[in-house]
């Protein structure tokens, strides 16, 4: 039949698909290796929690389980690297962060007239449920005794990833709870990362332009904004950044704050 090669070994027919007979490495393998290299550089100096997304090699249904550590053989050797679930909740210096990779927001947008991710995220907080469309239009594990998406405590920061634009919104509950909602743009298209100041929960977006195969030009001081101290470690980190990335301030950041 078409697409099948038949070979005979010791009198026994062996059938094999053509795509398996070609010595072609999947593009996803090369991408995982590149990501492992990047994560290894990051975890050598900071803690990294890696969440799976909609198109990552993890289970499709929510909650998504952590990406297997064997995908990142180099980064997994560091204790500062942690592969986590989606959704994910964690504490930093007494502040509770709660976030998703954006499937819950995307699904609500598809079946309602809502389009603003900040507005949708606020609704999920007020109804105290991260994924109110599960399991009707959004796949989830069939829990029978307890719903893991129910919010029993109000987080200090609630972020939703893989959105089209960056945005922040501060809301206050009926009992005085204060939450910072952050819309994190998808890095693949935006090349942007979001930073949160733990002291006052101020939030801003930073555009990162990678310079691969080019010589960075840092002659113009307005292209680089690094708040580093005078210690040797910070100076070394600045040197590493200067060799690899060019950090550009977001032009419309002030309008969105």
N, C-alpha and C positions, 0 to 999 in steps of 0.2 A: 504494500500500500504506500501511498505518497507520504514522504516524511519519515520513512522507516528503512533503515539499512539492515539487511539480513546477512549474517556471516555464519559459517559452519566451523565449529571447533570440536574435533574428536567426534564427529558424527552427530553433534547436537546443534541445533539452530539457535542463535542468539540474536535477539532483536534489540536495537538501540535507536533512540531518537537522534536525528541528525544534530540537533543543537547540543546534545551531550557528547557527540564525537568531536566537536570542534574545540580546539584549545584556546578558548576565549574567556578572559577573566571578567566577571560581572562588574559593571561600573559601581555598584553599591559596595563591593569589597574595597575598591580603591578609595571611595569616599569615606568609608569607615576607618581606613588606615590614616587618611589625612586628618580626620577628626581626632583620632587617637593621638596623633602628633601634637595637635593644637592643645588638647586637654592635658597632655603631659607637661607642656610648658606652663599651663595655668596652675595645675595642682602642685607644682613645685614651689609655688609661692603663696597661693591662696586656697581656700576651701571651695570645692565645686560640687554642687548637687545637680545631677543631670536628670531631667524629666523626659519621658517619651512623649511623642506627639502623634498626630493622626496618621502620618505616613511613615512612621518609624517601625523597625522590626520588633514590635511588641504586640500583645493581644489587642484586638480591635475594640472590644467592649470595655466600657468604663466599670470600675477603675482600672486603668492600665497598670500592669505590673512593671517593675524596673527592667530596663534594658540589661541583658546578660553581660556580666563583667568580662566574659571572654571576647566580646566585641572590641574591648579596649584593653589589650594585654599590657600596654605600657602604663597607662594612667591608673589602671586597677591596682598597680603595685604600691600606690601612695595611699596612706590612710586619710588624706585630705580629699580623696575622690569618693563620691557616694552616688550610686545609681538609685533613684527614688521613684515613687509611684506618681501617677497623674489621676486625680488631684493630689496635691502635696501640701502638708502643713508642718511648720517648724517654728522654733523660737530662737530669736537672736537678741541677747541682752534684755530679756524681759518683754520683747515685742513679738507678737504672733503674726507670722506671715502665712497666708493661705492663697494658693494659686492653682490654676488649671492651664493646660496647653491650648485652650480656646475652643474645644469641640462643643462645650455646652453653650457658649455664646453664639457660635456659628449656627448651630441647630435652631436656636430660638429665632435668629435673624431670618432663617429660611422659611419659617412657618408663621411669622407675624409681620406686622408692618413696621417693626422697630429696626433701626439701622445703627444707632449709636451704641458701641460696645460698653461705654460707661453707663449709659442708661439701663442696658440689659443687665449688666453686672449688679447695679444697684437694686434692680427688681429681684434678682436671685438672693441678695442679702436680706431684703425686706420680707420675702416669703420664706426665708430660712432654709433654702434648698439650693444646692449647687447646680443640680441638673433636673429641673422640673419636667423636662420633656422625656426623661427616661421612664420606662423603656419603650414608649410609644413610637417616637421617631429617632431616638438616639439609643444605640445599643448599650446595654449594661448587663452585668452579671446578675442572674436571677436570685437575689437575696430573698430569703423567706422569713427570717426572724428580725432583722434590723436593717434599716436603710442607712448606708454609710454616707449619703450625700446630705443628710439633715444637719443643719448648723445649730449646735447647742451653745456655742460661745461666739461672740463677735470678734473677728480678727482686727488687729491694728492696721494691717495692710492686706488688701485683696487684689491680686493681679491676675490678668487674663492674657495669655500669650497668643502669638501668631495673628495679631490684628493688623488692619491696614495702616492705621496711623497711631501715633503716640498721643496719650491724653491722661490727665489726672483729674480726680474729683474727690473732694472731701465731704463726707456726709456725717450726720449726727443722728443717733437713734433716740427713741422716746425716753430712754433711761440715761441719756447722756453719753452713750457709747460713740466713739469717734473712729471712723475708718477711712483710710486713704485707698481709693480705688485707682488702679493703674492699668492702662491699656498699653501693652507691650507690643510694638510692631514686629512683624516677622522679619528676622534678620536677613533671610535669603534675598528679599526684595529691597528692604530699606537700608541695610548695613548700619543699623542703629542699635544701641544698647541703652538700657535705662538704669540710672543710678539713684539710690534712695539714701538720704542722710538719716542715720538712726537717731541723731540728737533731736531734730525738729521735724522729721518725716518730710522734709522738702525733697522734691523729686524733679529730675531733669533728664533730658535725652541727649545722648552724645552720638554723633555720626562717626563711624570708623571706616576710613578708606584704606584698604590694604594696597600696598605697593609691591607687587610681585614682579621681579625682573626689572625694576626701575630703581633709580637712585633717588631717595627722598630728598626734597628740597625744603629745608627748615629755615631758610633765610628770613621769611616773613614770620614775625613773632605771633601774628594773629591767627596762624594756622594751628598752633599747638597750645593747649590749655591744660597743664598738668599741675595739680596742687600737691607738690611733694615737699617733704621736710628736708632738712639739711644732712640727715644721717646717710651713711654710706650705702645702706640697703636701698633707700629711696633713689639715690643717684644711680645705682646700678640698674634699678627698674626703669628709670627714665631713659637710660642708654639703650636698654633692650627695646623699649617702645619706639625710640627714635630710629632704630634699625629696621623695624618691621612694620609699624603702622603710622598713619597720619591721622590724628584725631581732629576733627573739624566740628566747631560748635553748630548746633542746629539753628538754621536761620530764623525759623518761626517759633523757636522755643518760648520766647517771651510772650508771644501772643497766646500760647496754649496754657501758660501757667495761671 
